Each structure stands twice: as structure tokens, then as C-alpha cells.
Amino acid sequence: MGIENQSNSKSIESNPLILVAFFGWGLALTQPIAIDRGSIRKGLKQIVEQGRQRLQTGRWVVVFPEGTRMAPREHGRFGIGGAYLASETGYPVVPVAHNAGRYWPRRTFIKRPGTIRVMIGPVIDSRGRKPDEINQSAEEWIKAAMVKLECDCA
């Protein structure tokens, strides 16, 4: 997870998004990790195979563990994909929290004026750790950071 040069960052997307005309074609140019969400095992295998290749070429893999923007004070279930990739490859995780859900609610293109704030967390070493442990560390930091972002205490 991180913020950096778009040409060097890769995200995990579901295959149907890539098939959407224009949007999908543009998305495909960023070389995302396209997964089949119909099978958890197959999806995790795709994440590790494609993610390892991207990481070995010096690219970052950006994962949105909740899958979408969340409304303020709401938390979604954290998917295991990013933590599984980190556990399998030994690459570190950098948690990132933001308050974009306050100004751009999910399932809508209508945006509200405001400043989106971003907090970047400490590096989480994934070597020798299980995916659940990595996910728990990232989730705990993100939830604590979201409290600060929601109360403007950051």
C-alpha cells in the first residue's frame, strides 16, 4: 500500500473491470493484478504469482483491503489477499489510511468539497509471519489512524 509514481504502482483488480470499454482499457495499461473472484484459492494464487513478478521488477503493489471507500466511522472486512502476498514473498507492508469516504462516498460519483487527508503508517515486516498476523497489524494501525482522521486529530 502506498503513494508513488503511477507507472511504478500496481493494484489488484477483478477481471470484469478490465473488460469495461475505455475505463478497462485504460486500467489495463497500468498492468494491475487481475484476479478471478469466483475462486478464493485461484484468486490467491493469481495474487502471489502476478504480485511476486511485479515486486521482483521493483514495482509496488497497492491493495485496498476493504475493497472500497468506507463511510466515516464504518469499517469493512479486511480481505486477506495483500497479507497473503506479503507472507508468501517476504516483502513488507506499509499501511495507509485516508478519509476519502467523507468526500467521495462509495457507490456514487458525486463528490463533496473538502481536503482528503492521508496517513502513512510504519513498515510491517512480513518475513516469517502468517497472513492473519500481518492483516491484524495493518488493520489495527489503519483503524487507529482512521479515528485520528475522523476527529481531525492527526
GIZI-V953864 format. One record per residue. RES is the residue in one small letter. PHI is phi in whole degrees, 0 to 359 (999 if undefined). PSI is psi in degrees with one decimal (* if undefined). D_LAST is the distance of its C-alpha to the last C-alpha in Angstrom with 2 decimals. Layout:
# GIZI-V953864
RES;PHI;PSI;D_LAST + RES;PHI;PSI;D_LAST
This chain:
# GIZI-V953864
m;999;134.6;19.40 + g;177;177.0;18.17 + i;238;125.8;18.23 + e;189;-172.2;21.39 + n;305;123.4;24.80 + q;304;-35.9;26.05 + s;291;-14.7;29.50 + n;253;-0.9;28.25 + s;249;144.7;26.12 + k;231;142.1;27.72 + s;241;166.4;26.61 + i;262;124.6;28.43 + e;230;154.9;30.25 + s;277;147.3;33.01 + n;308;-41.9;36.47 + p;302;-31.6;37.10 + l;298;-33.2;34.32 + i;288;-21.4;36.23 + l;274;-9.2;39.37 + v;288;127.2;38.09 + a;304;144.6;39.88 + f;63;-63.9;38.00 + f;300;-50.2;34.48 + g;296;-37.7;35.67 + w;295;-42.6;37.61 + g;295;-41.5;34.64 + l;298;-41.0;32.52 + a;299;-31.1;35.38 + l;295;-22.8;35.25 + t;276;-1.8;31.84 + q;54;56.4;33.64 + p;290;165.9;31.36 + i;276;106.7;32.26 + a;270;126.1;34.35 + i;237;156.8;34.93 + d;265;110.3;37.34 + r;281;-2.0;35.45 + g;286;-22.3;38.82 + s;226;117.5;39.09 + i;300;-47.3;36.28 + r;298;-44.9;38.29 + k;296;-41.0;39.22 + g;297;-44.3;35.67 + l;295;-39.0;34.36 + k;297;-41.9;37.30 + q;295;-41.0;36.51 + i;299;-45.5;32.85 + v;291;-46.4;34.04 + e;298;-52.5;36.95 + q;287;-38.9;35.23 + g;296;-43.7;31.89 + r;301;-43.8;33.75 + q;298;-44.3;35.68 + r;296;-44.7;32.63 + l;296;-39.9;30.87 + q;293;-20.8;34.14 + t;267;9.4;34.37 + g;88;11.5;31.00 + r;266;150.6;29.08 + w;271;149.3;25.74 + v;249;121.3;25.75 + v;261;124.2;22.88 + v;239;133.5;22.80 + f;255;93.7;21.20 + p;298;-26.6;21.77 + e;271;-9.7;21.60 + g;85;-16.2;23.87 + t;197;168.2;22.32 + r;293;145.7;19.36 + m;245;149.6;18.57 + a;293;155.0;18.13 + p;307;139.1;15.04 + r;66;12.6;15.40 + e;248;145.9;18.19 + h;227;132.6;18.66 + g;268;173.3;21.68 + r;287;132.0;23.79 + f;279;119.6;22.77 + g;291;159.4;25.83 + i;267;-9.8;27.28 + g;307;-51.3;28.26 + g;295;-41.8;25.59 + a;293;-36.0;25.75 + y;295;-43.8;29.54 + l;300;-46.0;29.63 + a;298;-43.6;27.58 + s;297;-41.5;29.84 + e;286;-29.6;32.97 + t;256;-19.9;32.20 + g;81;4.4;30.23 + y;284;147.9;27.64 + p;285;164.3;24.04 + v;243;136.7;21.17 + v;240;106.4;17.75 + p;288;144.0;15.42 + v;228;135.1;13.26 + a;238;147.0;11.12 + h;211;163.2;10.94 + n;251;31.8;11.34 + a;299;-29.7;14.81 + g;299;-22.2;16.55 + r;289;-35.1;15.47 + y;253;-17.6;17.39 + w;222;81.6;19.95 + p;299;151.6;21.16 + r;296;154.3;23.21 + r;61;28.6;26.95 + t;209;149.3;26.85 + f;263;-5.0;26.98 + i;284;126.9;25.99 + k;247;147.6;22.66 + r;258;149.0;20.84 + p;292;148.1;19.57 + g;157;178.5;15.90 + t;250;122.1;13.30 + i;278;126.0;12.32 + r;254;142.9;8.97 + v;234;137.0;9.43 + m;238;132.0;8.10 + i;252;126.3;11.21 + g;271;-178.1;12.19 + p;286;154.3;15.01 + v;294;133.6;18.56 + i;254;115.4;20.46 + d;286;125.2;24.12 + s;260;-8.1;26.37 + r;298;125.9;29.70 + g;75;9.2;31.80 + r;251;150.6;29.36 + k;278;152.7;30.18 + p;307;-40.8;28.35 + d;298;-37.9;27.32 + e;294;-43.4;25.71 + i;296;-46.6;23.75 + n;299;-42.8;22.70 + q;297;-42.5;21.66 + s;298;-46.1;19.48 + a;295;-44.6;17.73 + e;297;-43.3;17.52 + e;299;-44.3;16.11 + w;294;-45.0;13.24 + i;298;-44.3;12.61 + k;297;-40.7;12.95 + a;294;-39.6;10.52 + a;293;-36.9;7.82 + m;296;-35.8;9.16 + v;299;-43.9;8.86 + k;295;-41.3;5.09 + l;293;-37.5;5.78 + e;289;-31.0;8.82 + c;261;6.8;8.01 + d;58;35.8;5.69 + c;262;-3.2;3.81 + a;286;*;0.00
